[in-house]
Amino acid sequence: MIEIRQEDILEQKETENVVREAFWNVYTPGCCEHFLVHKIRRCHAFVHQLNLVALSSGMIVGHVINIKSYIEGDDGSCHEILCLGPISVLPQFQRQGVGSALIAKTKQIAVSCRLQSHHPLRRSFFLCRTRFLSRREIPHP
Ligand SMILES: CC(C)(COP(=O)(O)OP(=O)(O)OC[C@H]1O[C@@H](n2cnc3c(N)ncnc32)[C@H](O)[C@@H]1OP(=O)(O)O)[C@@H](O)C(=O)NCCC(=O)NCCS
């Protein structure tokens, strides 16, 4: 049974260990996504309500984090969006629906908290690899 809820501040270290385990040696030797999560929590664009952990028997086995961003149209218009990621599931819990459940919960909360508007572009979710997040936009604490 998987429970999904907002991350508690006391769980940050445990969460970052999960992120590191999920990404370790997957895209590059080692990984930096756990550090990225650490930084995103201090970013002005960080969305607290969408910083979610997945628990199995009280243990964190998955995590997802979101930031607010925007797409600039050619006409100068600005469309607010949510950027989802990094999303992480411990290797031994992967392919069991945990990642899908984290994304489904993100969508549900985003809609109920009106974090997405009814404009189709603004309803877009961007499942992004961390390289899409400009590190220049993540201020040092
Ligand atoms: C990607 C990740 C979060 C998916 O979590 P998960 O709990 O394994 O996902 P689910 O079991 O809900 O799978 C849902 C679907 O996602 C797809 N999927 C899952 N892992 C995948 C992977 N590594 N590559 C490609 N597709 C994948 C599959 O289509 C899967 O459906 P299936 O039943 O046909 O296999 C997890 O594998 C993970 O932590 N990977 C390492 C970190 C990472 O790459 N994060 C994403 C970039 S931010």
The ligand as a Gaussian input file, in Angstrom:
#p B3LYP/6-31G(d) Opt

LIG

0 1
 C       11.091000       7.255000     -13.887000
 C       10.567000       6.722000     -12.552000
 C       10.222000       7.884000     -11.615000
 C        9.292000       5.939000     -12.864000
 O        8.756000       5.479000     -11.627000
 P        8.056000       4.039000     -11.568000
 O        7.423000       3.910000     -10.230000
 O        9.036000       3.017000     -11.959000
 O        6.961000       4.212000     -12.712000
 P        5.628000       3.361000     -12.893000
 O        5.763000       1.992000     -12.326000
 O        4.482000       4.184000     -12.411000
 O        5.634000       3.219000     -14.474000
 C        4.765000       3.923000     -15.289000
 C        5.238000       3.841000     -16.709000
 O        6.359000       4.718000     -16.844000
 C        7.229000       4.182000     -17.850000
 N        8.572000       4.028000     -17.260000
 C        8.864000       3.790000     -15.970000
 N       10.188000       3.776000     -15.811000
 C       10.724000       4.007000     -17.038000
 C       12.052000       4.121000     -17.517000
 N       13.104000       3.989000     -16.693000
 N       12.232000       4.348000     -18.837000
 C       11.179000       4.487000     -19.657000
 N        9.900000       4.400000     -19.265000
 C        9.685000       4.162000     -17.955000
 C        6.656000       2.883000     -18.310000
 O        5.891000       3.154000     -19.456000
 C        5.754000       2.487000     -17.174000
 O        4.754000       1.674000     -17.620000
 P        4.953000       0.086000     -17.877000
 O        4.061000      -0.547000     -16.872000
 O        4.530000      -0.081000     -19.276000
 O        6.390000      -0.268000     -17.647000
 C       11.596000       5.770000     -11.875000
 O       11.905000       4.748000     -12.779000
 C       12.873000       6.468000     -11.453000
 O       13.001000       6.960000     -10.326000
 N       13.886000       6.477000     -12.364000
 C       15.169000       7.121000     -12.085000
 C       15.044000       8.626000     -12.009000
 C       14.428000       9.194000     -13.288000
 O       14.814000       8.855000     -14.392000
 N       13.457000      10.093000     -13.081000
 C       12.764000      10.701000     -14.228000
 C       13.460000      11.935000     -14.700000
 S       13.137000      13.321000     -13.628000

